[in-house]
């Protein structure tokens, strides 16, 4: 396991900096982020990404199932919570009521490193229209499943954490390796079941009546700037244009989508 995955406060700070330097500017290429806008983050963790939006004058709501992570968010962000700029909801997103729990729809919905952990991705992407204002946008940032560490093996405690593409082994062999190295088999196999490719993500968005406002594929994920000291590198156009193959060499993708009012 890389040490920044164990140090939750450092990881929180990394999320704030990454969102301020890369996520928000990417959104603002097509959709200005203005003070007073309402921002919802699904799977918000400790609230690092939301904090970047709060710093821009937005009002944030985070939905997170892991109560321990909300406890840490309360520890890291007491002033914003006390001032009413930010609050958290510990609930399954499908059980959330937009009026009672969230107090209305949002200008921006954020899913940062979340969609690849969702079992029924099509259901969630369609469901989010319930929380989105008519002209609102949704931001996605995620690693394609076939990329070197698309199985999130970096969270493992053994040497598996440093082995690229090992998650692409046949299912039975991969399970055997996890058992042999005494890793959390259930967690890692669940990630295997929910991994998503670029092509599947785009197909779901189109099928659910969205259009793409902006997209960017990265050879080197922007967050690697803080994790490893590597400068972000956008994917080469020639690789980005080749379906399926591009997944193996693309460590991160950013997308903004919104309702396609022309869709049937």
N, C-alpha and C positions, 0 to 999 in steps of 0.2 A: 504493500500500500504506500502511495506517495504521502509524505507527511502532511501536506496541505489538506488532504481528505480527513485526517484525524483532528486537525486544529480547526474547529468550526468557526471561531472568531476570524481567523485569517481568511478562511474560505468566504465568509460573509463580506469581508473587506474587498476581496478579489471580485466578488460579484458586483459590488457597488461600483468599483472602478471600471470594470468591463462594460457595465451598462451605461455609465456616463460617457465613456470614450467611444464605444462602438454601437451598442444597441440603440440608444436614443438617437444618435446622429443618423443611423440607418433608417429609422422610422421617419425622421424629419426630412429625409430626401423627398418623401412623398406626402407626409402628413405632419404638419407643425404640431409640436407638443407644447401646449399653452398652459399657463397657470390656471388652476381651477378645474382642469379636466379630471375626470374620474377614470382611474386605472385599476383594473382587476388583474391579479396574477393568480393563475391556477397552479397549484403545486409550488407555493412560494417559499417553502423552506423557512429559513431564518429571516427572510425579507430583504436580502441584500439588493436584489434587482429593484424592488419597489422603492427602496430608500433613494435610489438615483432619481426616480420620478418625483418623489417628495421634494427632493432638493431643487427640482425645476418648478415647484409650486403646485404640483398636482395633489389630488386626494386619492389615497390608495386603500384598497381592500385586498387582503390575501386569503386564499382558501388553501388549507393544508390539513391532511389527515393525521399527520404525525404530531401528536400533542407535545412531545418533547422538543420538537423544533420550534413550535410556537412559543414554548416557554423560553427558549433562547432568544427568540425575536423580541419578546417582552423585555428581556434583559438588555439587549443591544439598542432598542429603540424606545425607551420610556418617554422621552420628551415629545416625540412625534405622536405617540399613542395618546398621551395626556392632553395634547393640544387638539386632538380630533382629526389630525391629518392622515392617520393610518390606523387601521384595525384589522383584526384577524378573525377568521371563521374556521373553527375546527369541525369540518363536516365533509361528507362525500359530496362532490360537486353535483351529482345527480339528485341529491336530497336538498339542495339549496333552493330557497325561494327568493326570486329576484327582488321582491319588494320587502318581505319581512327580514331576510337575512342580509341582503346586499343594498337595500334602500334605493333601488332603481338601476337602470342600465348604465353602460360604460362607454366612454369614448375610445378607450384602448383596452384590449385584453392581451395579456402576455403569457406565453408558455415557453419558458426557457429551460431546455434540457428536461422536458416533461413528456412530450408526446410519445417518445420512444419507450416510455414505461406504461403506457395505457393499453389495456387489452382490446377494447372495442374502439379503435381510433376513429372510425367513421361516425359512430354514434356521438362521440364527444365533439368532434368538429362540427357536426350538424347542430348539436345541442347548444353550442355557444351562442347561436343567434338569439336565444332567449335573454342573454345578458348584454347584447351589443346594441348600441344606438344605431339608428338607420344608416348614418354616414360614418359609423365607427370602424375601426380597423383591428385586426388581430395580428400580433407578432409571434412568429415561431422561430426558435433557434434550436437545432438538434444535430447530433452526429448520425449520418447514415449508417445503417446496420453493418454494411460490408467494409467500412473503413477500418484501419488497423486496430483501433480499440473500441469498436462499435459494440462489443459485448460488455463494456464497462469493467473489463478485467483489471483495470488499474486500481479498483477498490479492494482487490484480493490481498491477502496477507503474505502469500508465498511468492515465489519467483514468477508465477503466472502473471502477476501484475505488470511485468515488463515484456511480455511476449505478444507482439502484434499478430493479429489474425487468428489466434488460437481458438477464438469463439466460433470460427467457421468450420472447425472439425465436425465430422458427423456427430449427430446428437449423442449416440451411445458412447462414443470415444471421449467426447467432451465431458460428459457426466463422469466417466471413469477417472479422467484427469482431476476433476474437481474433488471427487471423493478421495482419491489418492493423496492429494495435497491438503486435505482437511479444510477445504473452503466451504462457504455457505452454499450448498448445492441448490437448495430451493430458490434462493435469491437470484443466483446466477442463471439458473435455467428459466426462471420467470422472465428475466431480461431477454433471454434468447427468444422466448415466445412473442415478445412485444416489439422487437426491433423493427424499424421501418426504413424503407428505401426512399430515395428521392422520387422515383417514379410512382410508387404507391401513394406517397403523400400528395403529390400533385393531382393524381387521379381522384383521390378522395375529395380534395378541395373543389375540384370541378364538378364532381357528382353531387356535392352538397350545395351547389349554387353560389360559389364564391368566384371572384376573379383575383388575379395576382397584380398587386400594385408595385411590388419591388421584390427582387430576389438577388441573393449573392451567395456564391459557393466559395469556400475557402480551402486552399491546400493546407494552410496552417491556421487553425482556430485562433481568433483574436485573444481568447482567454489564456492561450499559451504564453502571452507576453508576461503574465505574472506567475504562471505555474512553472515555466521553464526558462524564461528570459529570451524567448524566440519572438521575432517580429512577425505579425500576421502577414500572410501572403494569400492574395486572391487566387482562385483557381484559374489555370490557363483556359482560354476560350475554346481551344480545340478539344480539351478533355471535358470541359463542361458540356460540350455539345454531343458527347457520345453517351447515350443512355446505358444504364447498368454499369458499364466499365467505370464511369466517373465516380460511382459510389466507393470504389476501392481506394481512390486517391483523394477523396474529399473528406476532411476531418470535421467539417461543420458547414451547415447551411443556415442562412437567414432568409425569412420570407415575411412579407406583409400581404394579407389578404383582406378583402371586404366583400360585402354582398354584391352579387352580380344581378342588378335589377333587370337585366335583359334575359336572364336565365328563366327557363320555363319551370 
